[in-house]
Amino acid sequence: MNSKNKDLPLKTVRMTQKNIRSSGDVVNLASRLEQATKNFNARLLISEAMRRSLDSSKANLEDLGLVPLKGQPQPACIFRVV
Protein backbone atom coordinates (compact mmCIF):
# COMPACT_ATOMS: atom_id res chain seq x y z
CA MET A 1 0.00 0.00 0.00
CA ASN A 2 1.45 3.39 -0.91
CA SER A 3 1.64 6.24 1.59
CA LYS A 4 -1.46 7.93 0.16
CA ASN A 5 -3.63 4.89 0.91
CA LYS A 6 -2.38 4.63 4.51
CA ASP A 7 -4.34 7.75 5.39
CA LEU A 8 -7.65 6.50 3.98
CA PRO A 9 -10.13 5.29 6.56
CA LEU A 10 -10.77 1.55 6.33
CA LYS A 11 -14.49 2.23 5.74
CA THR A 12 -13.62 4.26 2.61
CA VAL A 13 -11.39 1.49 1.30
CA ARG A 14 -14.12 -1.12 1.85
CA MET A 15 -16.75 1.07 0.18
CA THR A 16 -14.44 1.59 -2.81
CA GLN A 17 -13.79 -2.14 -3.09
CA LYS A 18 -17.54 -2.80 -2.92
CA ASN A 19 -18.21 -0.23 -5.67
CA ILE A 20 -15.54 -1.75 -7.89
CA ARG A 21 -16.95 -5.25 -7.33
CA SER A 22 -20.48 -4.00 -8.02
CA SER A 23 -19.36 -2.29 -11.24
CA GLY A 24 -17.58 -5.48 -12.25
CA ASP A 25 -20.80 -7.48 -11.77
CA VAL A 26 -22.70 -5.07 -14.02
CA VAL A 27 -20.03 -5.21 -16.72
CA ASN A 28 -19.94 -9.02 -16.49
CA LEU A 29 -23.73 -9.27 -16.86
CA ALA A 30 -23.67 -6.91 -19.85
CA SER A 31 -21.00 -9.04 -21.49
CA ARG A 32 -22.97 -12.25 -20.87
CA LEU A 33 -26.13 -10.67 -22.30
CA GLU A 34 -24.22 -9.61 -25.40
CA GLN A 35 -22.93 -13.17 -25.82
CA ALA A 36 -26.46 -14.57 -25.33
CA THR A 37 -27.81 -12.50 -28.25
CA LYS A 38 -26.37 -15.17 -30.55
CA ASN A 39 -28.32 -17.95 -28.79
CA PHE A 40 -31.60 -16.02 -29.02
CA ASN A 41 -31.02 -14.52 -32.48
CA ALA A 42 -31.53 -11.10 -30.91
CA ARG A 43 -30.02 -7.72 -31.64
CA LEU A 44 -30.36 -6.66 -28.01
CA LEU A 45 -31.11 -8.39 -24.71
CA ILE A 46 -31.69 -6.56 -21.45
CA SER A 47 -31.86 -7.57 -17.80
CA GLU A 48 -34.81 -7.34 -15.43
CA ALA A 49 -33.23 -4.30 -13.77
CA MET A 50 -33.04 -2.49 -17.09
CA ARG A 51 -36.64 -3.47 -17.94
CA ARG A 52 -37.84 -1.96 -14.66
CA SER A 53 -36.20 1.35 -15.56
CA LEU A 54 -38.04 1.60 -18.90
CA ASP A 55 -41.42 3.16 -19.64
CA SER A 56 -43.46 -0.03 -20.06
CA SER A 57 -45.96 1.68 -22.37
CA LYS A 58 -43.19 2.43 -24.88
CA ALA A 59 -41.05 -0.69 -24.53
CA ASN A 60 -41.63 -3.57 -26.91
CA LEU A 61 -40.08 -6.52 -25.11
CA GLU A 62 -40.30 -10.29 -25.25
CA ASP A 63 -39.85 -12.02 -21.89
CA LEU A 64 -37.37 -14.87 -22.33
CA GLY A 65 -37.68 -15.98 -18.72
CA LEU A 66 -34.90 -17.12 -16.42
CA VAL A 67 -31.79 -17.97 -18.39
CA PRO A 68 -28.54 -19.35 -16.98
CA LEU A 69 -25.65 -17.13 -18.03
CA LYS A 70 -22.01 -18.12 -17.82
CA GLY A 71 -20.30 -16.53 -14.82
CA GLN A 72 -23.56 -15.63 -13.07
CA PRO A 73 -24.43 -17.41 -9.81
CA GLN A 74 -28.17 -17.42 -10.56
CA PRO A 75 -30.17 -17.52 -13.80
CA ALA A 76 -31.06 -14.03 -15.00
CA CYS A 77 -34.50 -12.87 -16.10
CA ILE A 78 -33.84 -11.46 -19.56
CA PHE A 79 -35.84 -9.74 -22.28
CA ARG A 80 -35.41 -9.42 -26.02
CA VAL A 81 -35.94 -5.91 -27.36
CA VAL A 82 -38.29 -6.36 -30.33
C-alpha positions in Angstrom: 0.0 0.0 0.0 1.4 3.4 -0.9 1.6 6.2 1.6 -1.5 7.9 0.2 -3.6 4.9 0.9 -2.4 4.6 4.5 -4.3 7.8 5.4 -7.6 6.5 4.0 -10.1 5.3 6.6 -10.8 1.5 6.3 -14.5 2.2 5.7 -13.6 4.3 2.6 -11.4 1.5 1.3 -14.1 -1.1 1.8 -16.8 1.1 0.2 -14.4 1.6 -2.8 -13.8 -2.1 -3.1 -17.5 -2.8 -2.9 -18.2 -0.2 -5.7 -15.5 -1.8 -7.9 -16.9 -5.2 -7.3 -20.5 -4.0 -8.0 -19.4 -2.3 -11.2 -17.6 -5.5 -12.2 -20.8 -7.5 -11.8 -22.7 -5.1 -14.0 -20.0 -5.2 -16.7 -19.9 -9.0 -16.5 -23.7 -9.3 -16.9 -23.7 -6.9 -19.9 -21.0 -9.0 -21.5 -23.0 -12.2 -20.9 -26.1 -10.7 -22.3 -24.2 -9.6 -25.4 -22.9 -13.2 -25.8 -26.5 -14.6 -25.3 -27.8 -12.5 -28.2 -26.4 -15.2 -30.6 -28.3 -18.0 -28.8 -31.6 -16.0 -29.0 -31.0 -14.5 -32.5 -31.5 -11.1 -30.9 -30.0 -7.7 -31.6 -30.4 -6.7 -28.0 -31.1 -8.4 -24.7 -31.7 -6.6 -21.4 -31.9 -7.6 -17.8 -34.8 -7.3 -15.4 -33.2 -4.3 -13.8 -33.0 -2.5 -17.1 -36.6 -3.5 -17.9 -37.8 -2.0 -14.7 -36.2 1.3 -15.6 -38.0 1.6 -18.9 -41.4 3.2 -19.6 -43.5 0.0 -20.1 -46.0 1.7 -22.4 -43.2 2.4 -24.9 -41.0 -0.7 -24.5 -41.6 -3.6 -26.9 -40.1 -6.5 -25.1 -40.3 -10.3 -25.2 -39.8 -12.0 -21.9 -37.4 -14.9 -22.3 -37.7 -16.0 -18.7 -34.9 -17.1 -16.4 -31.8 -18.0 -18.4 -28.5 -19.4 -17.0 -25.7 -17.1 -18.0 -22.0 -18.1 -17.8 -20.3 -16.5 -14.8 -23.6 -15.6 -13.1 -24.4 -17.4 -9.8 -28.2 -17.4 -10.6 -30.2 -17.5 -13.8 -31.1 -14.0 -15.0 -34.5 -12.9 -16.1 -33.8 -11.5 -19.6 -35.8 -9.7 -22.3 -35.4 -9.4 -26.0 -35.9 -5.9 -27.4 -38.3 -6.4 -30.3 
